C-alpha cells in the first residue's frame, strides 16, 4: 500500500516510531484517556515505591496504536528506573533473553512488545526470571550439558500484546497486573490532538481538531498521523493555520472520508455491494476483487469495518450491512444484513 493508503492503519513503521516520540506523554498525569487503567497503574506504582520494591509484572493488551509502548515508558519514568526495550520476534533463542536479563540493574523495566510471539524456549526461561529472578543457562550439548544458575536483579516486566488470546496460560498467570486498552472517544482524541498540536507548533482550531478526531478510528496513532498530514497541507496550500475547511480539504486529498475510511476500506465495501450484492463472500474472493492479499484485508481493513458496523463476519462469509449500503450512497435491498426483511406474497397459501 502507498503512504496515503496506509494513513489510517494503526500499525506504525520504524520511521514513524521516531516521529511519535516527540508527542508521547512522559507521565501518567499527561496520559489522555484510558482513565481506569491509568488509575490502577498509579496505585500499583505508588504502592511499590512506598515499599521500596519493584511492582508486579504488567501485561498490556489491546489493538495497535493505543499507547502500550507509551505506558511502558511512563512506568519506567514514574519509577525513576531504566528501561530496556525489545520485542517477541527479536528473541529467537533463550540465550538472547538470558543476555538481556542478566544485564538489567535492580529496579529496571524490561519492555517486550508483541510478547505472544516470543520463542518457546525463551518463554520457559522467562518463567523462572519472573518468579524467582533466576535463569538457568545451559552450557554444552548432549550428556555433558550443564545448567548454570545465574541470578537476575529484581526487575519489572512490561509485556504488550495485540493478540492476548495467543498468550499461554502459564505466561499470563505470571503477570500480577493485566490491563486492556480500549479505543479512545472522540472527545479524548480531540484533547490529544490539541496537546500534540501545541507540542508540534501547529495552530489548529477547535472544530478542526474535532473533525480530525472524528476520522481517527478511535486510535491516537492515527490521530497524530492525520495531524501531521493536515499540517503539511496547511503549510503548503493555506496560511499554516489548520481550520475546519483546511482539515476537510486535506483529508479529501489523502482520501480519508468522514468515517475514517480510506481507499482500500471503501474498495472492500464497494466490492461487497456492487460485485457480490452485499455478500456473503469468502475472504480470498473478496481480496482478489480488491487486488490485495487476504491477510491485508483481514488484519488492516476488517477490524475497523466490523467495529463501525459496516461489515459482518458470518459462517458463510463477509456481508455488507445496511449501514455500508447507505454510506456508499446505495439503497439496501429488502432483507439485506441489518435491514428488516419485507414480507412478500405467500406463494403457498395463494396456490401459486
Secondary structure, DSSP 4 states (H G I P E B T S, - for coil): --TTTTTT-S---HHHHHHHHTTS-SSGGG--S-HHHHHHHHHHHHHHHHHTSPPPPEEEESSTTSSHHHHHHHHHHHHT--EEEEEGGG--SHHHHHHHHHTPPTT-EEEEETGGGS-HHHHHHHHHHHHHSEEEEEESSGGG-EEEEEE----EEEEEES-GGGS-HHHHHT-SEEEEPPPPPHHHHHHHHHHHHHHHT--B-HHHHHHHHHTSTT-HHHHHHHHHHHHHHHHHHSSS-B-HHHHHHHHHHTT--TTS--HHHHHHHHIIIIITTTEEE-HHHHHHHHTS-HHHIIIIIHHHHHHTTSEEEETTEEEE-HHHHHHTTPPPPTT-TTSPPPP---TTTTT-
